[in-house]
Amino acid sequence: MILADWIALDCHRVQRALGARAFLCACALLCAAAVAKWALAEEPIKVAVYEFELEDFSAAGGVIPPDAKDTTYLAEATQEAKRWLSESGRYTMVDTAGAQDEPVKAHTLHSCRGCVGPITKKLGADQAVVGTIKRISRTEYTLLIEFIDAGSGEPVSRYFTGLRMGANYSWPRGVKWLMKNRILAKDRG
């Protein structure tokens, strides 16, 4: 006996036990529940996560340029954000490699005053994520992650944390903390 025959036989037994009208009502309720569950499922948001950027306000900021370790830890922070957002199921990643606009190449999206929306819209994303690490001193940083609507160019949400008593190696850890405890906290139930 194949599965379809077994289901039909089983449905026939349930129909005889409940009666035709009760059986049809039960089927209608099951169908309505399935449709309601499907309708409530949200489409993932297409998000463009740009490379995290560094603003250096430390005493050496104007003298010592960002080094290879800064670049590495900024890339790790970006990847950590992408990983958490992607694994949440709420977001679909849009590749930002095609963005050739000057603020993207110069890593100045955090200060470009409204350019993020149009750049993101050209990529086909609904929202942008711009992460900015501000170096206050060599062991004190702040981290700001902004979600920006591609259509309006306006921030949808902002998340902030201060990182103290660490160095640039703590940037990915700060991103993880924000993702886990603020940005995706409602997903954890």
N, C-alpha and C positions, 0 to 999 in steps of 0.2 A: 504494500500500500504506500503510495507516495504521499508526501506531506500535504499537498492540496486536497487529496481525497480524505485524509485524516481530519483536516480542519473542517471540511464540508460536513463530514459525518458528525464531528463534535458539535458544530453549530446546529445541526439538525436536532441533536439530542437536547441542547440547551433550548431551542425553539419549542420543542414538544413539552419540556418541563415548565417553561415560563408562559407559554401561549404566544400566539403570533404577534399580538399588539405589544406585549411586554418585551418580546424579543426585539422588535423594531425600535422601540424606545431605547432599549439598552444599546443597540447598535448606533442610534443617532447620538446618544450621549457620548459614546466612545469616540465617534467621529468628531463631534464638536470639541471634545477635550484635546484631541490630536491637532485640530486646526488652530485652537487657541494657543496651544504650546508652540506651534510653528510660527504663528503670527507674532508672539511675544519675543521670539528669538531675534536679537539685534544683529544686523550686519556688522562685521568688524569695520572699524574706522581705518581708512587708508591714511597712514601717517608717514611723513618724511622726517627721519631723525638725522639732523645735520651733525657734523663733527662738532664735538664740544669745544668751546673756545676759552681762552685764558686772558683775563685782564690782570695785569701785574701792578698792584699799588704799593708793593714793598719798597723799601728804601733803595734797593738795587734794581728796581723795575726798569728804570730808564737807562741803566748802565749795563746790566747783564741780560742778554736776550734769552728767550726760552731755549732750553737745551734738548738733547735727544731724549732724556728721561721725561721731561715735560710732555714732549710729543707722544711718547709711548703711553704714558698714563692718561693723557687726553683721549687717545684712541681706545684704550681699555675702558675708560668711562663711557664712551660712546657705544661700544659693543655691549657693555653691561646693560645700558638703557634699552638697546635694541632687543637683547635677549629677553629681558623681563617683559617688555611690551608684547613681543611676539608670542612668548609662551603663555601670556594671559588669555589669549584667544579674543581679546577685545580689539586688537589692532592687527592690521596687515601692513607690513613694511613696504614702502615705496623707495626705490633706489635713488639716492641723491647724487650719484656720480655724474649724471647728465646736466646738473646745474652748473653752468659756466659763468654765472653772474659774479661781478667783482666782490660783493660782500661775502659770497660763499668761499671764493678762492682766498680772500684776504682774512677770513675768519673774523668778520666784523658784523655778523648777523645780529648780535646782541645790541648793537648800537646804530643800526641802519635806518631807524625811524620809518617803519611801515613797509619795508621792502620784502619782508618774509612772506607775506600773503601771496603777492603776485608770483614770486619765484616758486613757491610751493604749488600754487595752482597750475603753473606750466608743467610741473612734474606729474600732475594728475592725482595729487593727494588731497585729502579733506582737511588735514591738520599738519602742522609742523611741530617738531620738538627742537627747541634751542636750549642747549645747556651751557651755562657760563660759570666758570670757576674764577673767583676773584682771589688773588693772592694778596693777603694783608701783610704777612711776613713769611719767612721761610717755614714756619710751623703753624701758621693760622690761615685758613681759607674759608670762603663761603661758597656754597653751591646753589645755583638757581636753575631750575628746570621749568621752562615755559612751554605750554601747549598753545599754539596760535592757529586760529581759524584761517584757512586758505582763502575763503571768499571775502571776508571782511578785513583780514589782516589784524584783527583784534585778539588779544589774549583770551583763551578759554579758561585757563587755570594756570596758577603759578605755585611752585613748591620750592621751599627754601630750607637749607640747613647750614649751620656753621661747623666747620671741621677744625678742631684744635688739637694741638699736640700730636701732629702727624706731619708728614711731608707729602710730596706729590704722589707717592705710592698709595695714599689714602683716598685719592679721588674716585677710583672705581668703587671702593667700599662705601663712600658717601652716596654714590648713585644707587647702589644696592639698598642702602638703608632707606632712602627716599622712596624708591619703588615699592619696597616691602611694607613700610610703615605708613606711607602717606598716599602715594599715587595709586597703588593697586590694593590698598588695605581692605576695601570693601569686597574684593574678590576672595579674600581669605576666609570670609564668613565669620 
